[in-house]
Amino acid sequence: MDTITSLDKFRVPIGNQEIELQQVDYEAGGMPFLRIRIRERSRFTIFDIDPVTAEHWGRLMAEWGKARKGDT
């Protein structure tokens, strides 16, 4: 059986979407994936991304957020 570990769950202040980050370890082996689950009312959007993509995406999001911290 695959193992899914919840890493974090939070709500977006504007839009009220629920975002959950999970680590997915497959029983068959291989690299773990980061699962991003976005819930908007009854609709779900799910991304399973590899570690290289997660690092790239996370770095760009952090840089974008830091550059716009004063905009809120």
Backbone torsions as a table, in degrees:
resi	resn	phi	psi	omega
1	MET	NA	135.9	176.9
2	ASP	-64.4	149.6	178.6
3	THR	-109.5	124.4	178.1
4	ILE	-116.4	122.2	-178.2
5	THR	-115.9	121.4	177.9
6	SER	-72.4	129.5	179.2
7	LEU	-100.8	-36.9	179.9
8	ASP	-167.2	154.1	176.0
9	LYS	-146.2	131.5	-178.6
10	PHE	-154.3	166.1	177.8
11	ARG	-109.6	142.3	176.6
12	VAL	-78.6	128.2	-176.4
13	PRO	-60.7	-38.2	179.3
14	ILE	-107.8	113.8	-178.1
15	GLY	110.2	-25.0	174.9
16	ASN	61.7	21.7	175.1
17	GLN	-67.7	147.2	175.9
18	GLU	-100.3	126.7	179.7
19	ILE	-116.2	130.2	175.6
20	GLU	-125.8	133.8	175.7
21	LEU	-107.6	129.9	-177.9
22	GLN	-133.1	149.0	169.6
23	GLN	-98.1	132.5	179.6
24	VAL	-113.9	118.2	174.4
25	ASP	-110.5	119.4	-176.5
26	TYR	-84.6	138.8	-179.8
27	GLU	-57.7	-35.1	-178.6
28	ALA	-70.8	-11.9	179.9
29	GLY	100.3	-164.7	-177.1
30	GLY	91.5	-175.6	-176.9
31	MET	-75.1	149.7	174.6
32	PRO	-72.8	155.9	177.3
33	PHE	-118.6	152.9	172.0
34	LEU	-96.5	120.4	178.3
35	ARG	-99.8	127.3	176.9
36	ILE	-111.3	115.4	-179.9
37	ARG	-111.0	121.5	179.0
38	ILE	-114.9	121.1	-179.8
39	ARG	-109.2	125.2	174.6
40	GLU	-122.1	101.1	-172.8
41	ARG	54.8	-110.7	-177.8
42	SER	-100.4	1.3	-177.5
43	ARG	-100.4	136.9	177.9
44	PHE	-116.0	141.0	168.4
45	THR	-119.6	128.3	-175.6
46	ILE	-127.7	128.9	174.4
47	PHE	-117.7	132.6	168.9
48	ASP	-110.9	116.0	-175.8
49	ILE	-124.2	150.4	-178.8
50	ASP	-79.5	165.5	-178.2
51	PRO	-58.8	-37.8	-179.5
52	VAL	-65.8	-44.8	178.4
53	THR	-65.0	-41.0	179.4
54	ALA	-60.8	-42.8	179.6
55	GLU	-64.7	-45.0	179.9
56	HIS	-61.9	-50.3	-179.0
57	TRP	-61.3	-47.3	-179.1
58	GLY	-62.3	-40.9	179.6
59	ARG	-63.6	-45.3	179.9
60	LEU	-65.4	-39.6	178.6
61	MET	-65.0	-42.2	179.9
62	ALA	-64.5	-42.8	178.4
63	GLU	-63.5	-42.7	179.6
64	TRP	-62.4	-47.3	-179.5
65	GLY	-63.1	-42.6	-179.7
66	LYS	-63.7	-40.9	-179.0
67	ALA	-67.9	-21.8	-176.1
68	ARG	-115.3	15.7	-176.8
69	LYS	-55.4	-37.8	-178.7
70	GLY	-76.4	-7.5	-176.9
71	ASP	-78.0	-13.6	-175.8
72	THR	-82.6	NA	NA
